[in-house]
Amino acid sequence: MTTSYKQVAQPERYQIEALCKLDYSARSVALQLGRSNKTISNELSRFEWLIYCAHTTHQQSAQRSSTAKKDKPVS
């Protein structure tokens, strides 16, 4: 059984932020979003400050994505 990876989208990040402000645990957030608690835990650990900020996290993700080495066909 294989599952495909689906990146955390910006709307989900805002939901994570709101639920964290309500003191939800990573496991509770995962249940609310229908995601793995490991996915949510990883997302929360990527943020460097104590309070999760969806906007800043999305900007960091976009920056990592834009500088990431992409698979490109060899010409």
C-alpha positions as CSV (number, residue, x, y, z in Angstrom):
1,M,0.0,0.0,0.0
2,T,1.5,3.3,-1.1
3,T,0.3,6.8,-0.4
4,S,1.2,9.8,-2.5
5,Y,2.6,12.8,-0.7
6,K,0.5,15.9,-0.8
7,Q,2.2,19.2,0.3
8,V,0.5,21.3,2.9
9,A,-1.4,24.0,1.1
10,Q,-1.7,27.6,2.2
11,P,-5.4,27.3,3.4
12,E,-4.4,24.3,5.6
13,R,-1.6,26.4,7.1
14,Y,-4.1,29.0,8.2
15,Q,-6.2,26.2,9.7
16,I,-3.1,24.9,11.5
17,E,-2.4,28.4,12.8
18,A,-5.9,28.9,14.1
19,L,-6.1,25.5,15.8
20,C,-2.7,26.0,17.4
21,K,-3.9,29.3,18.8
22,L,-6.7,27.3,20.4
23,D,-4.1,25.0,22.0
24,Y,-4.9,22.0,19.8
25,S,-2.1,19.3,19.8
26,A,-0.5,18.2,16.6
27,R,-2.5,15.0,16.7
28,S,-5.8,16.9,17.2
29,V,-4.9,19.3,14.3
30,A,-4.2,16.2,12.1
31,L,-7.5,14.7,12.9
32,Q,-9.3,17.9,12.1
33,L,-7.5,18.2,8.7
34,G,-7.6,14.6,7.8
35,R,-3.8,14.4,7.7
36,S,-1.1,12.3,9.4
37,N,0.0,13.6,12.8
38,K,3.6,13.3,11.5
39,T,2.8,15.7,8.6
40,I,1.4,18.3,11.1
41,S,4.3,17.7,13.5
42,N,6.8,18.2,10.7
43,E,5.0,21.4,9.5
44,L,5.1,22.8,13.0
45,S,8.8,22.0,13.5
46,R,9.7,23.8,10.3
47,F,8.7,27.1,11.9
48,E,11.5,28.6,13.8
49,W,9.6,30.7,16.4
50,L,7.4,29.7,19.2
51,I,4.1,30.8,17.6
52,Y,3.2,29.2,14.3
53,C,2.5,31.8,11.6
54,A,0.9,30.5,8.4
55,H,1.9,33.4,6.2
56,T,5.6,33.3,7.1
57,T,5.7,29.5,6.9
58,H,4.1,29.6,3.4
59,Q,6.7,32.2,2.3
60,Q,9.5,30.0,3.6
61,S,8.1,27.0,1.8
62,A,7.8,29.0,-1.5
63,Q,11.4,30.1,-1.1
64,R,12.7,26.6,-0.6
65,S,10.6,25.4,-3.5
66,S,12.0,28.1,-5.9
67,T,15.6,27.3,-5.0
68,A,15.1,23.5,-5.0
69,K,16.9,21.4,-7.6
70,K,14.2,20.2,-10.0
71,D,14.2,17.0,-12.1
72,K,14.7,18.3,-15.6
73,P,15.0,16.3,-18.8
74,V,18.5,16.0,-20.2
75,S,18.8,17.7,-23.6
